[in-house]
Amino acid sequence: MTESLPSALKRRSKQAAKRLLGYDSRNWLRIRQIEAFTAFLEADGRKSSPVIEVSPGWNRYWKTLCSNYTSVDFPEFDICKDRTENQYAIVIADQVLEHVQRPLAAAKNIHAMTRPGGWAMVATPFLFRVHARPHDYNRWTPAGLKQLLVEGGFPEAGIEAFSWGNKACAKAHIGGPVRSYGMWRDLSNDEEYPLMVWAFARKAG
């Protein structure tokens, strides 16, 4: 159904007013993780190297940023049992591992798809409600995600794991929709309340 002209004008007026007021429409949960991934890709020319993303879904951040980008879609491409023939400088699994039934098998396939000396970039929620797309199986702390990647084949010394979250963000997301950052929300980090967890893992060269 086509949006009526009055509705479109009203929506655009609201968007313009929000921009003028400094309203930030980014996903509050993921701001720090996306900043970390962006900085990592922009360092050392990584964004121009061969990159593959497992199941980008609605998120097109990395396709836009990376010039040599390809993707495969879970669950049609089942990262628990499937791997590409080619290896890549960077393998991205952003908000994927919580949805797979066999995460260790997925980690091993991510490792197999990463070329020697290349990187896996993995992100997954921790303090976030169940969101079955099509299923939701797992959560990891930073230490747990690092251990999963070690068991998947990455050397422990080559893995850095991080998290971000705080009580205000956790409370805002209990029983409600994904919140925009909006205006004046808290971006301080409390390690006891990680909402988002991510890791960079380098395969042995």
N, C-alpha and C positions, 0 to 999 in steps of 0.2 A: 504494500500500500504506500503510495506516494505521500510524503509529508506536505501538509498544506502550507501555503505561503505565510499566514499569520504564525503558525507553529514554528516554522523555520526561523522567522524573524525574532520570535521570542527566545528561542534557543540560542541563536547567535548573539543576541543582546546580553543574555546571561553570561555567555562565554567571554564576551568583551569586557563586561563589568568585572568578572573574576580576574581577568588578566590585569586590568587597571589597578585593582586592589592588591595585586601581588599573590593571588591564590595559586597554589602549586598543586596541579592535578596528578602528580606522580604518585605511584603506589607507595604508601608510607612504609609498608613492610620491606620493600625491596630497594629503596633508595641507595643504601650503603653497599649492598651486594652488587647492584648494577654499576655504581661508581667504581667499585673494585675491579669488576670484570672489564669495564671500559678502559681503565688505566692500564691493566695488564695487557690488553690487546693493542693499545696504542704504544706500548713500550717496545723498543728493539725491532720495530717494523713487523710485529706479529700479525697485525690486522691485514697485511698483504700476503701472508703465507697461506698455504692450503688449510682451510678450516672446514670441518664438518660438524653439524649440530644434530643431535638426536632429538627429534620431536619438538620443533620450535613452536607449534601451535599458533596461538594468537600473537605471540611475542616475536617481533621482527627486529629487535634491537641489533642483533649480531649480524643478520643478513645485510642490514643497512650499513653497518660499520666495516664489514670485511669484504674486500674486493674479490677474493678467491674462495667463495663460499658455496657449500652444498649442504643438503640436509636429507635426513631419512626420518620417517614418521612412525613413532610407536603408537598403537600396538601392531600396525601392519608390518613394520620392521621391528621384530621383537628382539630388543637388545639383550634379553636373557639368553637367546639362542642364536641370534644372527650377528654377523660381523661383515664389514665391507672387505672386498679383496684389496683395495688400496689402503695405505696408511696415510695419516695426515699429521701436519705439524701441530695442529690443535684439534682436540675433540671436545665439544661442548655438550654437557648434559645439564641443562638448566631447568630445575623443577621437574625432574623425570624419575629419579630413583625411588621416591616415595610411592610411586605408582606401580613398580615392578614387583612381581611375585618372588623372584630369585635375585636379590640385589648383588650377591657375590658373583653370580654368573654374569650379570650385567657389567660389573666392575672389571671382570676378566676380559670381556669383549671390548670394553672401552680401552683397556690396556693394549689389546691386540690391534686395535684400529689406530693407535698412536704410534708414530714412527719413532725410532730411536732418537733420543734427545728432545722429543716433542713433549707437549703438555696436554693434560686433561684439565678442563675447568668444570667443576661440578658444584651445583647449588641445590639445596633442598630445604624445606621449612622444618622447624622444630616445634615451637609453641604456636601451632596453627590448627584450626579445626579440620576434621576429616573432609576431604574433597575428592570424592571418587570419580575419576575421569580416565578409564572406566572403573578403576579400583584405587584404594589408598591403603597401603600395607605398612609403611615404615616411617620412623623418625630417627634422626641421629644428632647427638651432640657433636661439637668439633672433634673431640677425641674419638668418638665412634665413627665419624665419617673418615677420619684419617686411617683408622684401623681397617675399615672396609677397603680402602684403596691399597693399603699395604698387602692385605690378603688377595687383592686383585692382581698384584704383580708389581706395583710401583714401589721403589725403594723408599723406606721411611724417611731418609735424609732429604729426599726430593719432594716432600709433601709439606705444604703449609696450609693449615686449616684456620678458619676465622668464623666469627659469628657477630650478629648485631641484634639488639632488642632492648626493650625496657618495659617497666610495668605499665606505663601509660599506653603504649602501643598494644601490649597484650590485652589489657582491659578493653580497649576500643574495639578489638576484633572478636571478643566473646559474643557469639550469637548474632553478629551483625555482618554487613557486607564488607568487602575489602575497602579500606578507607584511603582516600586521597590524603596527601600530606597536608593540604589545605593551607592554613595560616597559623604560624606560631606553634606548631606541634613540636614535640620533644624528639630530638635526634641523638640524645646522649645514649651511651651504651652501658648496659648493666649485664655483665657476663652470666649472672644467675637467671636471666630472662631472655635467652636467645630465641628470637622469632625466625631468623634466617641464618642458615649455616652454609658455608661454602669452602672449597679447597682448590688449590692449584697443585697438580701432581706432575712431576717430570719423570718421563720414562728414561731408564738407563741408556746411555749413548752407545 
